[in-house]
Amino acid sequence: MGSAMPGTDYPNLSRAQLLEVIRDLKGILSERRSQPFARPEAFGPSKLETALTEQEARRGAPQRVVPHPQLLAAIVEASADAITSRTLDGTLLTWNKGAEKVYGYAAGEAIGRNYLMLFPEASEAEVADINARLLRGESIFDMESVRKRKDGSLVHVSMNVAPLFEKGRVVRICSIARDITARKDAEQQIRRMAHFDPLTGLPNRILLIDRLEQALAVSQRNHSRTGVMFMDLDHFKDVNDRLGHHIGDQLLQQVAGRVQDSIREVDTVSRVGGDEFILVLPELRQPDDAATIARKMLSLVAGEYIVAGVKLLITSSLGVSIYPDHGRDPGLLIRLADKAMYDAKQAGRNGYRLYPQKAN
């Protein structure tokens, strides 16, 4: 992005220090919008220049006189952060190389346009809140938000935004934005790994319990029922033993896809391990509703699967427990559904069982 000036040795600057630099840049905000760093003679004394001189003195380095406007311009242009300024009505005045990289617009494309082009749709409330705070003279630090690039894609940014004053009045706004999209993507991936099964993409046991607790709370308020369905594939171990785990994994993915595509929007299907799946079925009016869903699920899963060119015929066994008929605790309902599923297997597989009685 621009190199440091010959004969200088700049320290690494934080965004707070860069914001201080931008405050000093008010003298170079030119009416000539195609030359955003014009009028260098307008600079006054600088906290940054003083800090650099003091640091060099402490290191025993000979003091050097660096032309102050060029120093500021070099730091701004060398920054990988998007450093911009605008008028109160939103017209962009300055746009550094970092802004070109973060937002995708060249300086000539951005300067003179309204900064609202960087906001995605439905950002009116955010824009109004930021402007109100800035016009009160507040500076905003470490604000995380989303902006829109030239190509229409979204970029996550962490921003510092501050007003610039003349004679006690806010006259311009400057901002420093850092692209944190990679960090946000990594955080999302970590959250996904914590809550979703990596093989099938279905919710794992942790997310299942959370969804089940929410469903039970809604059922309690609405005086409705929630079903818990435990599903296990019949003779799945034989598939792994005969054909290998890679075939078994692909079969699980196909089964998961069938089930996921067939459930209601309010339902949750989770893979909790091996060939075991648990479904949460909220908003049931009566126990027979769960039986109807169980018969549908048996028919859906049963049938032919082609995995890596191999034809497999698969069935499943299901067990169902119902809130509040069989219990009110998530763990208990899962255990009872598991027991009912085991009873279905003992009865010959390819069938379902409702838990037979209310739990104490």
QUILINCOR-V270807 format. One line per field, one symbol per residue. phi: phi as a letter, one per 20 degrees, with the letter a starting at -180 (. if undefined). psi: psi as a letter, one per 40 degrees, with the letter a starting at -180 (. if undefined). A space follows every 50 residues. Layout:
phi=???
psi=???
This chain:
phi=.ndffgncceffdfffffffffgfegfdfefeffcfdelffefdgcffff ffffffffemfffcedgffffffffffefffedcbbefenffdcbefffg ffdnefgfeefneefffeeffmdgffgffffffffenedddleebccdeg enfdcecdcdcbeddclndfdbccbccdfdgfffffffffffffccfffd megefffgfffffffffffffelddcecdddcfflfgffffedofffgff fffffgfffgfdeffeecdcedqlddccddcfleebgffffffffffgff ffqecdclndecdccbcccccceegdrcegffffffffffffffffepml bccegfbfee
psi=fhiiiieigiihhidddddddddeedeehidgdegefifdeeiaihdddd ddddddddeeihhihhhddddddddddeheihhiiiideehhdihidddd ddeehiddddheiheeeehiifeddddddddddddeeiihifhhahihid eeiihhihihhiihihfeihdihiihhhhfddddddddddddddeihdde eiiadddddddddddddddddefaihihhhhhhhfdddddddeidddddd ddddddddddeeiideihhiheibfhihhhgifhdidddddddddddddd dhahhhhfehhhhiiihiihihhedeiehdddddddddddddddddeeif aihihdihi.
